[in-house]
Amino acid sequence: MLLIDDLLLLPLRGVIGIFKKINEMAETELSDADRIREKLMEARLKFELDEMSEEEYEELETELLARLDSLRESQS
């Protein structure tokens, strides 16, 4: 009976594992200071090339700088 139970639960365990990995990757991306700085530079470049409006740039910059500050505070 245990083998059948294991086989029936295998797809569910796989899906749970996938969601755990996605969550892990999202947390890493949200907390990685180098990634945040890279996004800031990318946003600045898009703004200077007129691919992004000033309002969009300022909004994104504010969000990214807040995340960077939050990360620095949590590491202290």
C-alpha positions as CSV (number, residue, x, y, z in Angstrom):
1,M,0.0,0.0,0.0
2,L,2.9,2.4,0.7
3,L,4.2,2.1,-2.8
4,I,0.9,3.0,-4.3
5,D,0.6,6.0,-1.9
6,D,4.1,7.1,-2.9
7,L,3.3,6.9,-6.6
8,L,0.0,8.8,-6.2
9,L,1.7,11.6,-4.2
10,L,4.8,11.9,-6.5
11,P,3.3,14.5,-8.8
12,L,2.2,16.6,-5.8
13,R,5.6,16.4,-4.3
14,G,7.1,17.5,-7.6
15,V,4.9,20.5,-7.9
16,I,5.6,21.5,-4.3
17,G,9.4,21.2,-5.0
18,I,9.0,23.4,-8.1
19,F,7.2,26.1,-6.1
20,K,9.8,26.0,-3.3
21,K,12.5,26.5,-6.0
22,I,10.6,29.4,-7.5
23,N,10.2,31.0,-4.1
24,E,13.9,30.6,-3.4
25,M,14.9,32.2,-6.7
26,A,12.5,35.1,-6.1
27,E,13.9,35.8,-2.6
28,T,17.4,35.7,-4.0
29,E,16.6,38.1,-6.8
30,L,14.8,40.5,-4.4
31,S,17.7,40.5,-1.9
32,D,20.7,40.5,-4.2
33,A,22.3,44.0,-4.0
34,D,24.3,43.5,-7.2
35,R,21.2,42.6,-9.1
36,I,19.4,45.7,-7.8
37,R,22.3,48.0,-8.8
38,E,22.3,46.3,-12.3
39,K,18.6,47.1,-12.6
40,L,19.3,50.7,-11.6
41,M,21.9,51.1,-14.3
42,E,19.6,49.5,-16.8
43,A,16.8,51.9,-15.9
44,R,19.2,54.9,-16.2
45,L,20.3,53.7,-19.6
46,K,16.7,53.3,-20.8
47,F,15.9,56.7,-19.5
48,E,18.8,58.3,-21.3
49,L,17.9,56.6,-24.5
50,D,14.3,57.8,-24.2
51,E,13.0,54.3,-23.9
52,M,11.5,55.2,-20.5
53,S,9.7,58.4,-19.4
54,E,11.0,60.4,-16.5
55,E,8.1,59.5,-14.3
56,E,8.6,55.7,-15.0
57,Y,12.3,56.1,-14.3
58,E,11.8,58.0,-11.0
59,E,9.2,55.5,-9.8
60,L,11.5,52.5,-10.6
61,E,14.5,54.3,-9.1
62,T,12.7,55.0,-5.9
63,E,11.5,51.4,-5.6
64,L,15.0,50.0,-6.3
65,L,16.8,52.3,-3.9
66,A,14.3,51.5,-1.2
67,R,14.9,47.8,-1.8
68,L,18.7,48.4,-1.7
69,D,18.4,50.4,1.6
70,S,16.2,47.7,3.1
71,L,18.8,45.0,2.1
72,R,21.6,47.0,3.7
73,E,19.7,47.5,6.9
74,S,18.9,43.8,7.1
75,Q,22.5,42.9,6.6
76,S,23.7,45.3,9.4
